[in-house]
Amino acid sequence: MNYHTLWVWQESMALATAVLRHVSDSKHYFFRDQIGRSALSIPSNIAEAMVRDTMADRRRILFYAIGSSAELETQLAIGKDLNWLTHPDIKQWQNTNTRIQISLHRLTNSLSQT
C-alpha cells in the first residue's frame, strides 16, 4: 500500500513539521528532544507499517504510531501548561493529533478484518 496517499500519514507529517518548527529553538533541550521524537515517530511508524509484508507486522507497528501519538498528546499538554509551548495553533495541533489517533485505530481495525 502506498502510505503517501493515506490521510493519516499526510496529517501526521504536517503535524510533525509544525511541532518541530515551533520547538526547534526551545531552551528546554530534553523537552524539545522528546516532543520531537514523538512527533517524528508517528508518520515514520505509519510508513514503516505500510511497507511490511504481513498484516500482523503492519498492525504491530501501527500500534507504535498510536503510542507515539499518545506521547505527543501528553507532551503538548505539559508544554502548554508550563508555557513552553505558546504557539497559537496548539489547540489545533491537539485536535489534529486526536483525529490521527482515531484514524490509526480505524486503520488498525480494518487490517485485522482482511
C-alpha positions in Angstrom: 0.0 0.0 0.0 1.2 3.5 -0.8 1.3 5.2 2.5 1.8 8.6 0.8 -1.9 8.6 -0.1 -3.1 7.9 3.4 -4.7 10.9 5.1 -3.3 9.9 8.4 0.3 9.8 7.1 -0.2 13.2 5.4 -1.7 14.8 8.5 0.9 13.3 10.8 3.7 14.6 8.5 2.1 18.1 8.7 1.7 18.0 12.4 5.3 16.8 13.0 6.6 19.6 10.8 4.6 22.2 12.6 5.7 21.0 16.1 9.3 20.6 15.1 9.4 24.1 13.6 8.0 25.6 16.8 10.2 23.7 19.3 13.4 23.9 17.3 14.8 26.8 19.3 13.4 25.8 22.7 15.8 26.3 25.5 14.4 23.1 27.2 16.5 20.6 25.3 15.1 17.5 26.9 11.6 18.6 26.2 12.4 19.6 22.6 14.1 16.3 22.0 11.3 14.2 23.5 8.4 16.0 21.8 10.4 16.0 18.5 10.9 12.2 18.7 7.2 11.6 19.4 6.1 13.8 16.6 8.6 12.3 14.1 7.7 8.8 15.2 4.1 8.9 14.2 4.5 9.3 10.4 7.7 7.2 10.4 5.9 4.3 12.0 2.9 4.6 9.6 5.3 4.5 6.7 7.2 1.5 8.1 4.0 -0.4 8.9 2.5 0.0 5.4 5.6 -1.5 3.7 5.6 -4.6 5.9 4.6 -7.9 4.3 2.3 -9.3 6.9 -0.9 -7.8 8.4 0.4 -8.7 11.9 3.5 -6.7 11.3 1.5 -3.8 10.0 -0.8 -3.8 12.9 2.0 -4.1 15.5 3.9 -1.1 14.1 0.7 1.0 13.7 0.2 0.4 17.5 3.7 2.0 17.9 2.4 5.0 16.0 -0.7 5.2 18.3 1.6 5.1 21.3 3.7 7.9 19.9 0.6 9.9 19.3 -0.4 9.4 22.9 3.1 10.6 24.0 2.7 13.6 21.8 -0.7 14.3 23.3 0.8 14.3 26.8 3.8 16.4 25.8 1.6 19.0 24.1 -0.5 19.3 27.2 2.6 19.6 29.5 4.3 22.1 27.2 1.1 24.2 27.1 0.7 24.1 30.9 4.3 25.1 31.5 4.1 27.9 28.9 6.9 26.2 27.0 4.6 25.9 24.0 2.9 29.2 23.3 2.1 28.9 19.6 -1.5 30.0 18.8 -2.1 26.7 16.9 -1.5 24.4 19.9 -5.2 23.6 20.3 -5.4 22.8 16.6 -2.4 20.5 17.0 -4.1 18.7 19.8 -7.3 18.3 17.8 -5.3 17.0 14.8 -3.5 14.6 17.0 -6.8 13.3 18.3 -8.1 12.8 14.8 -4.8 11.0 13.9 -5.3 8.6 16.9 -8.8 7.8 15.8 -7.8 7.2 12.2 -4.9 5.0 13.3 -7.3 2.9 15.4 -9.7 2.6 12.5 -6.8 1.6 10.1 -5.6 -1.0 12.6 -9.0 -2.4 12.9 -9.5 -2.5 9.2 -6.3 -4.5 8.8 -7.5 -7.1 11.3 -10.6 -7.7 9.2 -8.7 -8.5 6.0 
